[in-house]
Amino acid sequence: MFHEQDGECRIGKCMSQTSMRSLYELHIQNMLCDATLRLEDGGKVSVHRAILSACSPYFRSLFTTTLHSKEKRDIILPGITKDIMHSLLEYVYLRKISITMNNVTRLLSAADYLSILGVLQLCCDYLKSQLNPENCIGILMYSRDHFCTDLEKEAFTYVMRNFVKVSQQSLEILELDVEEIRDVIGSDELNVKSEELVWEFVLRWINYDAEKRKKHIVVLMGQIRLGLMDTQFFLEHVKEHPYVVGNEACRPIIIDTLRFLYDLEMITQRQGEVTTPEIARPRVPHEILFAIGGWSGGSPTNYIETYDTRADRWVKDGCCRWKKWIGLDPGLTTAPPSSATRYTSSGASTAWTTSTPVAASTP
């Protein structure tokens, strides 16, 4: 026997899928359709306006606008072919779609044009999963053209983290203009073990079209941390390079770098902090070494220091109240005595946050 009681609203997923499958079959069989889409390659597709309007602001506006004297039932869609429209309609009706490297850019462009946001997001997610040294530049440029900001950020981060492989394997990076190259090599996030690699890439980019590009050597040299180069390498391969010797505008950069390299020993002997010149400013380290705790004067210490291999120096990173540490990839964790609480730091800053409590052990 059933009694009236407060209940909860439940969504019948199986019923919903069954209903959508039935509507999709009506679309395939051209039954109860109330609009026709005319496509770039001459194809025609019959659709249900209500279904398209529910999934796309573009179609909703098109079918409900009052600017036309009669209902829009015959729609021309330039730039969209039948195979792409078929995939989009499969998503609209069934919420499933097949995305490959052969169709992803066409699907993304069409979904962007028709405001089918679900497909747009799926295409961006797919491209993120396919990033590699050979295609990341193309994906970066494509995402900028289509204002896919999350995809653009992901692609740019990939280029930064994998710059050495990208610079060696990507042909598309050699086709970037000087402003785009400047943004890449000038970023603090660029992951390179030595600035010599950046210099060699700049030469490779210039040599790709030397007559037009060699004039940009000054701009690009300003983005390289020349002061972090090996002195001998700088003297032999940078200072005496034909592109540099033949360009009077390079002289100030060369002089500043030489002054820094020759005065480096004197700078390191000064007391207190020394302002690092732009030509020697280290990039953000992607790998650092932590030295935590130890003993001093017969007692344990809680000091934290980090070693940056690029800058070749130790930096004091604060201290913590507790002396018990746990290595926890990708950060650091400390557990205070007589407490189940953990405190975690990412290592990227000196901030500590409460993390998952330590499970109490039973005897």
HUZIUR-V162529 format. One record per residue. N is the residue number from 1. PSI is psi as a letter, one per 20 degrees, with the letter a starting at -180 (* if undefined). NEAR is the number of other C-alpha atoms within 8 Angstrom. D_LAST is the distance of its C-alpha to the last C-alpha in Angstrom with 2 decimals. Layout:
((N PSI NEAR D_LAST) (N PSI NEAR D_LAST))
//
This chain:
((1 p 2 49.74) (2 p 3 48.98) (3 q 4 48.81) (4 p 4 49.48) (5 r 4 46.38) (6 p 4 45.24) (7 a 4 44.32) (8 q 4 43.55) (9 p 4 45.77) (10 q 4 44.75) (11 p 4 46.34) (12 n 6 47.63) (13 g 6 47.07) (14 g 6 48.61) (15 g 7 51.65) (16 g 8 51.99) (17 h 9 51.91) (18 g 8 54.40) (19 g 8 56.68) (20 h 10 56.60) (21 h 10 57.38) (22 g 8 60.35) (23 h 9 61.59) (24 h 11 61.27) (25 h 8 63.36) (26 h 11 65.95) (27 g 13 66.07) (28 h 7 66.54) (29 j 6 69.25) (30 l 9 70.90) (31 p 7 70.68) (32 j 7 70.59) (33 q 11 70.40) (34 j 9 72.14) (35 q 12 72.25) (36 p 11 73.09) (37 p 12 71.67) (38 p 12 74.15) (39 r 14 72.56) (40 g 11 73.61) (41 j 7 74.44) (42 i 6 76.51) (43 q 9 73.81) (44 p 9 73.58) (45 p 8 70.54) (46 p 11 70.61) (47 r 12 67.76) (48 p 11 66.72) (49 h 11 67.09) (50 h 6 64.44) (51 g 9 61.77) (52 h 12 62.64) (53 h 13 62.88) (54 h 8 59.38) (55 i 8 57.94) (56 o 12 60.22) (57 h 11 61.61) (58 g 10 64.49) (59 h 11 65.62) (60 g 11 64.96) (61 h 9 67.30) (62 g 8 69.79) (63 i 11 70.05) (64 i 7 70.01) (65 q 7 72.10) (66 j 5 75.29) (67 i 4 77.16) (68 q 7 78.71) (69 h 5 81.44) (70 r 4 79.97) (71 q 7 76.59) (72 o 9 75.26) (73 i 8 74.99) (74 o 8 76.11) (75 p 9 73.90) (76 p 7 74.58) (77 n 9 71.52) (78 q 6 72.73) (79 j 7 70.58) (80 p 11 68.40) (81 r 10 69.01) (82 h 12 68.55) (83 h 6 65.57) (84 g 12 63.63) (85 h 9 64.61) (86 g 8 63.49) (87 g 10 59.99) (88 g 12 59.87) (89 h 8 61.03) (90 h 12 58.43) (91 g 11 55.82) (92 g 10 57.71) (93 h 11 57.85) (94 i 10 54.76) (95 k 7 52.40) (96 q 6 52.22) (97 q 8 54.00) (98 o 5 54.31) (99 p 8 54.09) (100 r 6 55.08) (101 i 6 56.32) (102 h 5 59.81) (103 i 9 59.79) (104 g 11 57.18) (105 h 9 59.64) (106 h 8 62.20) (107 g 13 59.64) (108 g 12 58.33) (109 g 9 61.88) (110 g 11 62.88) (111 h 13 59.76) (112 g 11 60.36) (113 g 6 64.02) (114 j 10 63.31) (115 l 9 60.27) (116 n 12 57.98) (117 h 9 54.90) (118 g 6 52.38) (119 h 12 54.14) (120 g 12 54.52) (121 g 8 50.75) (122 h 8 50.10) (123 g 13 52.68) (124 g 11 51.14) (125 h 9 47.66) (126 g 9 49.23) (127 h 11 51.04) (128 g 10 47.88) (129 i 6 46.27) (130 j 6 49.39) (131 p 11 49.74) (132 r 6 50.65) (133 h 12 52.70) (134 h 10 55.93) (135 i 10 55.84) (136 h 14 53.84) (137 g 13 57.00) (138 g 8 58.83) (139 h 12 55.98) (140 g 12 55.85) (141 g 9 59.59) (142 g 8 59.54) (143 h 12 56.79) (144 g 10 58.85) (145 h 7 61.94) (146 j 8 60.17) (147 k 7 58.20) (148 n 10 54.82) (149 h 8 52.98) (150 g 6 49.42) (151 g 13 50.72) (152 g 14 52.80) (153 g 8 49.83) (154 g 9 47.75) (155 g 14 50.68) (156 g 10 51.42) (157 h 8 47.81) (158 g 11 47.98) (159 g 12 51.20) (160 g 11 49.69) (161 h 9 46.62) (162 k 10 48.65) (163 g 12 51.91) (164 g 9 52.70) (165 g 9 52.51) (166 g 13 54.31) (167 h 9 57.08) (168 h 6 57.63) (169 h 8 57.37) (170 p 13 58.65) (171 h 7 62.38) (172 h 10 62.08) (173 h 9 60.86) (174 i 9 64.22) (175 i 6 66.01) (176 q 8 64.37) (177 r 6 66.68) (178 h 7 66.44) (179 h 6 64.71) (180 h 8 61.90) (181 g 10 61.55) (182 g 11 61.52) (183 h 8 58.66) (184 g 9 56.61) (185 i 11 57.15) (186 i 9 57.12) (187 p 8 53.67) (188 h 7 50.98) (189 i 9 48.55) (190 p 13 50.50) (191 n 13 48.22) (192 q 9 50.30) (193 h 6 49.47) (194 q 9 53.00) (195 i 12 55.93) (196 h 8 58.18) (197 h 10 56.87) (198 g 11 57.91) (199 g 10 61.35) (200 h 8 61.84) (201 g 9 60.98) (202 g 9 63.46) (203 h 8 66.15) (204 h 9 65.36) (205 g 9 65.66) (206 g 11 68.95) (207 i 9 70.39) (208 h 7 69.82) (209 m 8 72.86) (210 g 8 73.96) (211 h 5 77.25) (212 h 6 75.72) (213 i 10 72.39) (214 h 10 73.10) (215 i 6 74.19) (216 j 8 70.58) (217 h 12 69.36) (218 g 9 69.42) (219 g 8 67.27) (220 h 12 64.66) (221 h 10 64.62) (222 i 9 63.71) (223 i 10 60.43) (224 p 12 59.42) (225 m 13 57.55) (226 h 11 60.30) (227 i 10 59.07) (228 i 13 55.90) (229 q 11 57.99) (230 p 6 58.68) (231 g 7 61.88) (232 h 6 63.72) (233 g 10 62.87) (234 g 11 64.12) (235 h 9 67.37) (236 h 9 68.15) (237 i 8 66.91) (238 g 9 66.99) (239 h 10 69.65) (240 j 9 72.14) (241 q 9 71.55) (242 h 6 74.82) (243 h 8 73.41) (244 g 12 72.58) (245 h 10 75.65) (246 j 6 77.92) (247 o 8 76.42) (248 h 7 77.38) (249 i 6 74.74) (250 i 11 72.03) (251 g 8 73.26) (252 h 7 71.34) (253 g 9 68.02) (254 g 9 68.84) (255 g 8 69.88) (256 g 8 66.77) (257 g 11 64.52) (258 g 8 66.47) (259 g 8 66.32) (260 g 9 62.55) (261 g 9 61.99) (262 h 7 64.33) (263 j 8 63.00) (264 g 8 59.32) (265 h 7 58.93) (266 h 7 60.54) (267 g 8 58.35) (268 i 6 55.12) (269 i 6 56.39) (270 q 7 57.01) (271 q 4 54.91) (272 a 4 52.83) (273 q 4 52.43) (274 p 6 55.11) (275 p 4 56.11) (276 p 6 55.67) (277 q 6 58.83) (278 h 6 58.69) (279 i 12 59.62) (280 j 10 56.49) (281 o 10 53.94) (282 q 10 50.85) (283 r 10 49.67) (284 p 8 46.20) (285 p 10 43.90) (286 i 5 42.05) (287 p 5 40.00) (288 q 9 38.89) (289 p 7 36.83) (290 p 8 34.31) (291 o 8 33.81) (292 p 8 30.85) (293 b 10 29.99) (294 a 7 30.66) (295 q 8 31.87) (296 p 7 34.94) (297 k 4 36.25) (298 j 5 33.14) (299 q 6 30.87) (300 q 9 28.88) (301 r 9 30.82) (302 k 12 30.11) (303 q 11 33.42) (304 p 13 33.89) (305 q 12 37.00) (306 q 12 38.28) (307 p 12 40.87) (308 o 13 43.46) (309 h 7 45.12) (310 g 10 48.15) (311 i 7 48.94) (312 l 7 47.82) (313 q 7 46.21) (314 q 8 42.99) (315 p 8 42.33) (316 p 8 40.11) (317 k 9 37.73) (318 a 8 36.45) (319 r 7 33.16) (320 q 8 29.84) (321 h 5 28.13) (322 q 9 24.88) (323 j 11 24.55) (324 p 8 21.55) (325 q 8 22.98) (326 p 8 22.18) (327 p 7 25.05) (328 o 7 25.46) (329 p 5 28.66) (330 k 5 31.03) (331 b 10 29.96) (332 q 13 27.79) (333 p 12 24.54) (334 q 12 23.16) (335 o 13 19.89) (336 q 11 20.34) (337 q 6 17.92) (338 k 4 15.69) (339 q 6 16.79) (340 i 10 15.85) (341 p 11 19.56) (342 q 13 21.26) (343 p 11 24.90) (344 q 12 27.00) (345 q 13 30.52) (346 i 8 32.79) (347 i 7 34.50) (348 i 5 37.82) (349 r 6 37.76) (350 j 8 36.12) (351 q 5 34.64) (352 p 7 30.90) (353 q 7 29.50) (354 p 8 26.25) (355 a 8 24.49) (356 p 6 21.67) (357 q 7 18.58) (358 p 7 15.62) (359 p 5 12.93) (360 p 5 9.92) (361 q 4 6.68) (362 q 3 3.79) (363 * 2 0.00))
//
